[in-house]
Amino acid sequence: MDFTRGMRDKLSKYINPNNDIQIEMNIAGNSTYDFCCFGVDGTGKLSDDRYMIFYNQTSSPNKEITIDLGNNSAKFVLNLSKLPSTINKLVFTVSIDGNGTMGSILKHSFLLYQNGEPKIALNLVGSDFNQEKAIISVEIYLKDEWRLSAVANGFNGGLSALLANYGGTEISNTTTVPTPSPSTPIIEAKKPMPTIETPPAEKISLKKGQKVSLSKNNGAPIVIENGWTAKGKDYDLKALVRYRNGKLLYIGAANSDELLSTPDGAVRHGGDVKNPGDLEHIDITWHKDIASVAVSSYSAIENGTGSFHRYGVYVRIKNGTQIIEIPAENASADDRSYTLCFGEIIYGDSPNSFDVSALEMYSRPNSEHRIGYKGNKVVMDIGPKGCQK
């Protein structure tokens, strides 16, 4: 189907929106061009810069969106069904890196494929524009179902103006580079990475039994990160999701009965990591049916014995500029305890209401059983037995 500027339609008329989609963008002209996909929230803002996919960030956290760059071309692969609920729109853009205007391009094409078959095409030429430095080609947006809009509008200020339009700011370092001598090799510096300016982080350290209330104003997910410092160890971040109707779901990446995401997409695991310094993470968004999420770290029996404290295991929760740290402070924790429930995120009655409670509860020595709930209370060792990795 050939789209023209201003056309809108439901994606379901042309493809299955729940399956992988391939997008190719090409531009021909006398400049160098940058391609980008902005994932924006319900207010039209880039509130989570991990969903800005471009030359410096080629994949979203769970690979819902990826980009492969060519010579003035880009190939995106996306899966709309895997996007977090905070992402309501994907905006596909192309901007000039350097001199030139969009009015002087020869042509620009946007092609949407599924299973290798072209389904939607948008073709533009220089006479469609004037002195603009960027183009918003297409928006794919959620309005009761996924739809596509052929925007095909120019933007005067290039990538910086696009970022500003979606709530971001391009930050670049201006330095003076000395003129090299003929024998000095010239190394081309990478482009500065556009990002969102944020105020300094507010750090909060919770001890066992303490609780803090979080205010969510921008719709971005809460991010839970689990790491450790000891070499040769492997800890697994897990979440037990308790729904208001009593249903329980285990979210993790180590056992066959664990899910990487709840069916509603409100709690998503970023996948298994095994190296110290790398952080397993879980993204959490508010959902009316969820009551709480208990967060635990599991030390597989293959690690051998050793306390969570000694191996430097920690969990931190990122809520915008807030960082809540929950350390494993109990130095006398039994070396044969394999699971530590750090704490619990308790959902309020509105999307802006969460509490974080530090629990620091350890499993029985040698127990391979996971955490569970009795009513609304987290209880150790009552869940299914974990599998060796």
C-alpha positions, -999 to 999 in steps of 0.1 A, spaced: 0 0 0 14 34 -10 8 60 17 9 98 10 15 126 34 -12 128 61 -26 93 56 -35 73 87 -47 37 91 -48 7 114 -18 -15 111 -40 -46 115 -53 -40 80 -19 -47 65 1 -68 90 -1 -87 123 10 -60 148 19 -87 174 47 -102 152 81 -88 142 80 -58 118 109 -47 95 113 -11 85 137 2 59 145 39 56 167 53 28 176 88 17 196 100 -13 213 134 -13 246 153 -9 247 153 29 253 127 57 221 116 74 212 102 108 182 79 114 164 76 147 134 60 164 120 79 194 98 58 218 76 84 236 51 82 264 14 92 266 24 129 269 45 128 238 78 130 256 110 109 255 107 102 293 129 70 290 160 77 269 167 39 266 140 40 239 159 64 217 173 41 190 200 56 168 238 54 160 249 55 197 222 32 210 213 5 186 188 -15 207 162 -9 234 165 -27 268 148 -59 257 155 -56 220 119 -46 212 135 -22 188 169 -26 170 186 -6 142 212 -17 116 228 13 99 240 14 63 252 40 39 225 67 43 201 39 52 187 22 83 169 -11 90 147 -13 121 132 -45 135 105 -40 161 80 -60 181 51 -37 193 37 -64 216 69 -64 237 70 -27 243 64 -15 279 31 0 285 47 34 290 56 36 253 26 48 233 43 60 201 73 53 179 85 83 158 108 75 129 130 104 118 160 113 96 182 144 101 211 160 84 245 156 101 263 188 89 254 211 61 225 209 37 187 210 38 160 185 31 148 205 2 179 194 -17 175 157 -13 168 135 -43 144 111 -25 135 96 8 117 63 13 100 45 42 92 8 37 74 -14 61 78 -52 57 65 -83 75 79 -118 67 99 -103 39 69 -89 21 65 -51 16 33 -39 31 34 -1 34 55 24 15 60 62 18 81 80 -9 92 116 -7 113 139 -28 132 172 -21 103 194 -34 82 181 -5 105 202 18 123 235 20 151 246 43 144 219 70 172 199 86 152 169 96 121 149 86 95 131 108 87 104 84 62 81 101 46 77 135 33 43 148 10 50 177 -14 33 200 -50 44 200 -71 15 211 -49 -5 186 -16 2 168 -19 26 139 4 43 114 5 79 104 25 92 74 35 125 89 61 134 63 68 168 78 101 187 79 118 200 111 140 231 110 166 225 137 178 189 129 184 164 156 187 190 184 153 204 176 137 169 174 151 161 208 138 193 222 104 186 207 102 153 226 116 166 259 153 159 254 185 180 251 215 173 229 246 175 251 280 178 234 315 184 247 333 213 230 370 208 231 399 224 212 419 199 192 455 208 183 465 206 147 484 174 142 518 171 126 521 151 94 533 121 113 504 122 139 476 98 131 441 114 131 414 95 150 379 106 143 360 111 175 326 95 180 296 118 178 283 130 212 254 110 224 222 130 227 206 125 260 180 139 284 193 164 309 182 153 344 188 169 378 214 152 401 203 118 415 188 116 449 201 85 467 183 68 495 197 38 514 170 16 530 178 -6 560 158 -36 570 123 -26 581 124 8 565 100 20 538 99 49 513 71 62 491 77 70 455 60 96 434 57 88 397 50 117 375 64 110 341 51 75 334 86 59 330 91 25 346 107 18 379 140 -1 372 153 -27 396 190 -36 392 208 -65 408 246 -67 408 276 -82 427 313 -76 431 328 -110 436 344 -128 406 333 -163 396 298 -159 410 264 -156 393 233 -142 410 199 -142 395 174 -113 399 138 -125 404 104 -109 410 73 -125 424 43 -106 412 11 -107 434 -21 -97 417 -50 -83 436 -70 -114 429 -43 -136 446 -27 -148 414 11 -152 416 36 -151 387 74 -157 389 94 -134 367 130 -144 360 155 -159 335 167 -190 352 138 -215 355 115 -230 330 84 -220 350 96 -183 352 84 -157 327 105 -129 313 73 -107 314 39 -107 328 12 -110 301 2 -74 306 38 -62 302 38 -44 336 68 -64 350 96 -72 325 129 -90 331 159 -79 310 175 -113 307 203 -133 324 237 -118 330 267 -136 345 296 -112 348 304 -91 379 296 -54 371 268 -64 347 234 -57 361 203 -79 357 173 -56 356 135 -57 359 113 -29 346 81 -22 366 51 -1 356 19 5 375 -10 -18 367 -44 -17 383 -45 -55 388 -11 -58 405 -9 -55 443 29 -59 449 62 -72 436 87 -90 459 123 -88 447 149 -115 454 184 -125 444 193 -161 440 228 -176 444 228 -208 425 242 -238 444 270 -239 418 284 -208 434 293 -227 465 288 -213 499 293 -177 508 272 -149 522 255 -123 501 272 -96 522 307 -110 515 301 -112 478 289 -77 476 254 -84 463 230 -54 461 198 -42 447 190 -7 437 157 7 425 157 37 400 127 59 399 137 88 377 163 107 395 157 88 427 180 58 435 169 36 463 197 12 475 190 -20 494 223 -35 506 228 -70 520 240 -57 554 236 -88 575 272 -100 577 262 -130 598 239 -144 571 244 -181 568 268 -190 540 244 -218 530 215 -194 523 209 -192 486 180 -167 483 178 -132 497 145 -113 494 157 -77 495 123 -60 495 89 -54 481 73 -28 458 37 -22 469 13 -7 444 -10 21 454 -44 30 440 -31 53 413 -3 52 387 17 77 408 17 56 440 43 31 450 60 21 483 94 4 486 99 -17 517 133 -32 527 128 -68 540 163 -84 539 149 -120 545 172 -150 540 162 -186 530 168 -215 552 203 -231 549 206 -253 518 170 -244 507 166 -242 469 129 -231 473 119 -197 461 99 -170 480 61 -171 482 32 -152 496 8 -161 524 -20 -136 520 -2 -103 515 30 -113 534 62 -124 518 73 -158 532 107 -175 525 111 -211 512 74 -218 503 78 -214 466 87 -239 439 122 -254 440 147 -237 416 167 -255 390 204 -257 387 218 -236 359 
